[in-house]
Amino acid sequence: MTPAALILAGARPGAPDPVAAAENIPHKALAEIAGRPMLAHVVEGLRGAGIERLAVSTREPHVRDLALQLGCEVLAAGEGPSASVAIGLKALGAPMLVTTSDHALLRPEWVRDFLADTPAGSDVAVLLARREAVEAAAPGSRRTYLRFADGHWSGCNLFLLASERAGRAIETWKMVEADRKRPWRIAARLGLDMLAGYVLGRLTLAEAIGRLGRRIGVAGHLVTARDGLAAVDVDKPADLAEVRARLSAPAAPPVTCTSSAPGST
């Protein structure tokens, strides 16, 4: 069954978004890249993968208008990504793919590979890229990495809520949002043995995701990105400059990491 897709285009509370501020625009999804707004590139990537039903989660009127022009549904954004995902799951149902409006490099093959590599029986899956794959595909790009026993990982802004049971994971998503740059705190929430395993360098990210899923009654899996470039999004003006350079240049073949097989680890 082909999933619907939800594109998150909300805004985190607090300081203004640095990309929107640098470009003097209401929302970074409107930043022009290769003659089109960033959101249009994300929509194109999803449609190229065969995703027919698309919705954009936003409160920003200009983004809403653009989403409608692009043939997408528009859903209200919640207070944070997890709340927006809950609204999206209620409206679109499962299976539902989730990505972000700043994933400007999104390629159809990344989506197809993610869906193909997600293990059968998964309720929730998350795409992550190994550091060596990211650095091979995007030398010099500065990413945030989670350090676990099975490597250093960077998120790829692609999630799959494969079944209705995935709704149970949304409250946990809020916790992960709060601690996304402090993995030891996530490990601590799983028990002293998990915290000890993380501190001693024995806890793998695949194990942490699996255990977190079992704790809330869902089958959760890590899926390894085949192309490290999938971890590059637009969080800051330097990222926007990099993405503009890539999308304005002739297409190049993807660089893959051969140190591990694609799929769950």
C-alpha positions as CSV (number, residue, x, y, z in Angstrom):
1,M,0.0,0.0,0.0
2,T,1.4,3.4,-1.0
3,P,1.6,5.7,2.0
4,A,0.3,9.3,2.1
5,A,3.0,11.9,3.0
6,L,3.0,14.7,5.6
7,I,5.4,17.6,5.1
8,L,6.2,19.4,8.3
9,A,6.4,23.2,7.8
10,G,5.8,24.5,11.2
11,A,8.1,26.7,13.3
12,R,9.9,25.9,16.5
13,P,9.0,28.3,19.4
14,G,11.7,30.7,20.5
15,A,14.2,32.5,18.3
16,P,13.4,33.3,14.6
17,D,14.5,30.7,12.1
18,P,18.0,31.7,10.9
19,V,17.3,30.8,7.2
20,A,14.1,32.8,7.0
21,A,15.7,35.7,8.8
22,A,18.7,35.7,6.4
23,E,16.5,35.5,3.4
24,N,14.0,38.1,4.7
25,I,11.0,35.7,4.1
26,P,8.2,34.6,6.4
27,H,9.3,30.9,6.4
28,K,12.3,29.0,5.1
29,A,10.1,26.7,3.0
30,L,9.7,29.7,0.7
31,A,13.4,30.2,0.1
32,E,14.2,30.1,-3.6
33,I,16.4,27.3,-4.9
34,A,17.1,26.9,-8.6
35,G,14.2,29.2,-9.4
36,R,11.6,27.5,-7.2
37,P,10.6,27.6,-3.6
38,M,12.2,24.9,-1.4
39,L,8.8,23.4,-0.6
40,A,8.3,22.7,-4.3
41,H,11.5,20.6,-4.4
42,V,10.2,18.5,-1.5
43,V,6.9,17.9,-3.2
44,E,8.6,17.0,-6.4
45,G,10.7,14.4,-4.6
46,L,7.7,12.7,-3.0
47,R,5.6,12.8,-6.2
48,G,8.5,11.3,-8.1
49,A,8.5,8.4,-5.7
50,G,4.8,7.7,-6.5
51,I,3.3,9.4,-3.4
52,E,0.0,10.7,-4.6
53,R,-1.6,12.1,-1.4
54,L,0.4,14.9,0.1
55,A,-0.4,17.2,3.0
56,V,1.6,20.2,4.4
57,S,1.4,21.0,8.1
58,T,1.8,24.8,8.6
59,R,0.4,27.9,10.2
60,E,2.1,30.3,7.9
61,P,-0.3,31.8,5.3
62,H,2.2,32.1,2.5
63,V,3.3,28.5,2.9
64,R,-0.4,27.5,3.0
65,D,-1.0,29.3,-0.3
66,L,2.0,27.7,-1.9
67,A,1.0,24.2,-0.7
68,L,-2.4,24.6,-2.3
69,Q,-0.8,25.8,-5.5
70,L,1.3,22.7,-5.5
71,G,-1.8,20.5,-5.2
72,C,-1.3,19.5,-1.6
73,E,-3.7,19.4,1.3
74,V,-3.1,21.8,4.2
75,L,-3.3,20.7,7.8
76,A,-2.9,22.9,10.9
77,A,0.5,22.7,12.6
78,G,0.6,21.7,16.2
79,E,2.8,22.9,19.1
80,G,5.9,21.1,17.8
81,P,6.6,18.4,15.3
82,S,5.1,15.5,17.3
83,A,1.8,17.3,17.7
84,S,1.7,18.1,14.0
85,V,2.4,14.4,13.2
86,A,-0.6,13.4,15.5
87,I,-2.8,15.8,13.5
88,G,-1.5,14.3,10.3
89,L,-2.0,10.7,11.3
90,K,-5.6,11.4,12.3
91,A,-6.3,13.1,8.9
92,L,-4.3,10.9,6.6
93,G,-4.2,7.5,8.4
94,A,-1.5,4.9,8.2
95,P,0.8,4.2,6.4
96,M,2.0,7.8,6.5
97,L,5.5,9.0,5.5
98,V,6.7,12.1,7.3
99,T,9.4,14.5,6.1
100,T,10.2,18.2,6.4
101,S,9.8,21.3,4.2
102,D,13.6,21.9,4.4
103,H,14.5,18.6,2.9
104,A,15.2,20.3,-0.4
105,L,17.5,17.6,-1.8
106,L,14.9,14.9,-1.3
107,R,15.2,12.4,-4.2
108,P,12.5,9.9,-5.2
109,E,15.0,7.0,-4.9
110,W,15.6,7.8,-1.3
111,V,11.9,7.5,-0.5
112,R,11.5,4.3,-2.6
113,D,14.6,2.7,-0.9
114,F,13.4,3.7,2.5
115,L,10.1,2.0,2.0
116,A,11.7,-1.1,0.4
117,D,14.3,-1.4,3.2
118,T,11.8,-1.1,6.1
119,P,11.4,-4.5,7.6
120,A,8.0,-6.2,7.2
121,G,5.9,-5.9,10.3
122,S,7.3,-2.5,11.3
123,D,5.0,0.0,13.0
124,V,7.5,2.8,12.9
125,A,10.8,3.2,11.0
126,V,13.3,6.0,10.9
127,L,15.9,6.7,8.2
128,L,19.4,7.6,9.4
129,A,22.8,7.8,7.7
130,R,26.2,6.7,8.9
131,R,28.7,9.5,9.4
132,E,31.1,8.0,6.9
133,A,28.4,8.0,4.2
134,V,27.4,11.6,4.9
135,E,31.0,12.8,4.8
136,A,31.7,10.9,1.5
137,A,28.5,12.3,-0.1
138,A,28.8,15.9,1.3
139,P,32.4,16.7,2.3
140,G,32.5,19.7,4.6
141,S,28.8,19.7,5.4
142,R,28.3,20.1,9.2
143,R,25.8,17.7,10.6
144,T,24.7,16.7,14.1
145,Y,25.6,13.1,14.9
146,L,24.3,10.6,17.5
147,R,27.2,8.5,18.8
148,F,26.3,4.9,19.6
149,A,28.2,1.6,19.6
150,D,27.2,0.8,16.0
151,G,28.5,4.1,14.7
152,H,27.8,7.8,14.5
153,W,24.4,8.6,12.9
154,S,22.7,11.6,11.4
155,G,18.9,11.9,10.9
156,C,17.5,12.1,7.4
157,N,14.1,13.7,8.1
158,L,12.3,10.6,6.8
159,F,10.0,8.7,9.1
160,L,7.4,6.0,8.4
161,L,4.3,5.5,10.5
162,A,3.4,2.1,8.9
163,S,0.4,1.1,11.0
164,E,-2.2,2.7,13.2
165,R,-0.2,1.4,16.2
166,A,2.4,4.0,15.3
167,G,0.2,6.5,17.0
168,R,1.4,5.1,20.3
169,A,4.9,6.4,19.5
170,I,3.9,10.1,19.2
171,E,4.1,10.8,22.9
172,T,7.5,9.2,22.9
173,W,8.4,11.4,19.9
174,K,7.9,14.4,22.1
175,M,10.5,13.1,24.5
176,V,13.0,12.3,21.7
177,E,12.4,15.9,20.4
178,A,13.4,17.3,23.7
179,D,16.5,15.1,24.1
180,R,17.5,14.7,20.4
181,K,20.9,16.2,21.0
182,R,21.4,14.4,24.4
183,P,21.1,10.7,23.6
184,W,22.3,9.7,27.1
185,R,19.0,11.1,28.4
186,I,17.0,9.0,26.0
187,A,19.1,5.9,27.2
188,A,18.4,6.9,30.8
189,R,14.6,6.8,30.2
190,L,15.0,3.2,29.0
191,G,16.5,2.1,32.4
192,L,19.8,1.9,34.2
193,D,21.0,-1.0,32.1
194,M,20.5,1.0,28.9
195,L,22.2,4.1,30.4
196,A,25.1,2.0,31.5
197,G,25.3,0.4,28.1
198,Y,25.4,3.9,26.5
199,V,28.0,5.3,28.9
200,L,30.2,2.3,28.4
201,G,29.9,2.5,24.6
202,R,28.0,-0.8,24.2
203,L,24.5,0.4,23.3
204,T,23.7,0.4,19.6
205,L,21.2,2.9,18.1
206,A,19.3,0.0,16.5
207,E,19.0,-1.6,20.0
208,A,17.9,1.7,21.5
209,I,15.2,2.2,18.9
210,G,14.0,-1.4,19.2
211,R,13.8,-1.3,22.9
212,L,12.1,2.1,23.0
213,G,9.5,0.7,20.6
214,R,8.9,-2.4,22.6
215,R,8.4,-0.3,25.7
216,I,5.4,1.5,24.1
217,G,4.1,-1.5,22.2
218,V,5.3,-0.9,18.7
219,A,7.8,-2.5,16.4
220,G,10.4,0.2,15.7
221,H,13.3,-0.1,13.3
222,L,16.3,1.9,12.2
223,V,16.8,1.9,8.4
224,T,20.2,2.8,7.0
225,A,20.3,5.4,4.2
226,R,21.9,4.1,1.1
227,D,23.0,7.7,0.2
228,G,24.6,9.9,2.8
229,L,23.3,13.0,1.1
230,A,19.9,12.2,2.5
231,A,21.1,13.6,5.8
232,V,21.6,17.1,4.4
233,D,18.7,19.5,5.1
234,V,18.5,23.3,5.4
235,D,18.9,24.4,9.1
236,K,21.1,27.4,8.6
237,P,22.2,29.8,5.8
238,A,25.3,27.8,5.0
239,D,23.1,24.8,4.3
240,L,21.0,26.8,2.0
241,A,24.1,27.9,0.1
242,E,25.3,24.3,-0.2
243,V,21.9,23.1,-1.4
244,R,21.6,26.0,-3.9
245,A,25.0,25.1,-5.4
246,R,24.0,21.4,-5.7
247,L,20.7,22.0,-7.3
248,S,22.1,24.6,-9.7
249,A,24.9,22.2,-10.8
250,P,24.6,19.3,-13.3
251,A,23.3,16.2,-11.6
252,A,25.9,13.8,-10.2
253,P,25.6,10.1,-9.3
254,P,24.9,9.5,-5.6
255,V,27.9,8.5,-3.4
256,T,27.1,5.5,-1.2
257,C,28.9,4.0,1.7
258,T,29.9,0.4,1.2
259,S,30.8,-0.4,4.8
260,S,27.3,-1.8,5.7
261,A,24.3,-3.2,3.9
262,P,21.1,-1.1,3.6
263,G,18.2,-1.9,5.8
264,S,17.7,-2.3,9.5
265,T,20.7,-2.8,11.7
